[in-house]
Amino acid sequence: MALHPTRRSILAGATLAGVLPVAPGLAQEVTGRAPVVGAGSTFAYPVVSRWAKGYHRWVSGGGTIPIAGGGLDDPPSGAMLDYEPTGSLAGIMRVKERAVDFGASDMPLKPDELRKLGLVQFPLVIGGIVAVVNIDGVGPGQLRLTGQALADIYLGRIRNWSDPPLKALNPQIALPDARIVVVRRSDGSGTTFNFTDFLSKASPLWKAKVGADLLVTWPDGTTGAKGNDGVSRTVRQTRNSIGYVEFVHAQQNRLAYALIRNPAGNFVVPSPQAFQTAAGTADWKGAGDFELLLTDMPGADAYPMVAPVFVLMNKGMSAQRRTAALNFFDWSLTQGSSEAAALGYVPLPSSLVAAVKAYWADTLVAPAR
């Protein structure tokens, strides 16, 4: 099967790199003097930002560094993580170019792509994507939509809120006789990838005409906005609009969200529990390099638009930079789970955290001799 155009550009000029061993070091050597640099997913930005602050407080307070094997001589005075929410495509490109210590993407790369690029990949956190609307008198959870209806809205086949398919789904609310303002991402986006993957599963016409990718050729008449923040802001400021954003962004911006029908035929309220229900049936053990999607998972209470965030790192990065990054991810996965849950994400289960750490040992850290 041919690669998507964006994946083709990702693979252009890819080279393989060797694995360097991790050298133990003092905490200030691997975290305090030069921050870990990352870029990518806007989907994950709220939790990564929260983790960065928590990790800094923890290390400054004398926390031990389990991977480096060292303690603190001098607490770090500056930020230990510099993360830019550029969108998943830009994150992938920057880590490929070795411009950052890690990239974050809501679209997993395939194992053969990772090998060609000299990258490794592992999940970091799980979240949900919600359809958000700005309709007078319609609050969170009042509007009901199916994947087919969403696809038809974005295809321009449903143009008004009062069109019969939407009225049939929503006899309980008075939808206005108004044109739908359709908002979508303008940048290379993992949120877009998962959203369009869900639409492709719901609508054969969407799959044939548009498909699923980080960047797609959107039908005419849509309005582009950059990042989850940009879509959230545009929907909030535009009456009769609809867009798609990560759940935490919808909450933080106080946007009304729709209930989406899942494969079991139930309209599910987006929530961490509903995301967890969907993620709980995932076969991570059977996924090479954790390459797995979580849209349209089975279960009566499973929310249908769920997505993991993946970290991408170069096998050939320096031991010091690799150790600094893994220290941060180790803390985030083991001690940052409560902060992720408080925001509305789903932390990785302990069994998956153990699998991720074993993967680090196999792919990034040379075994002790």
Disulfide bonds with the S-S distance in Angstrom:
none
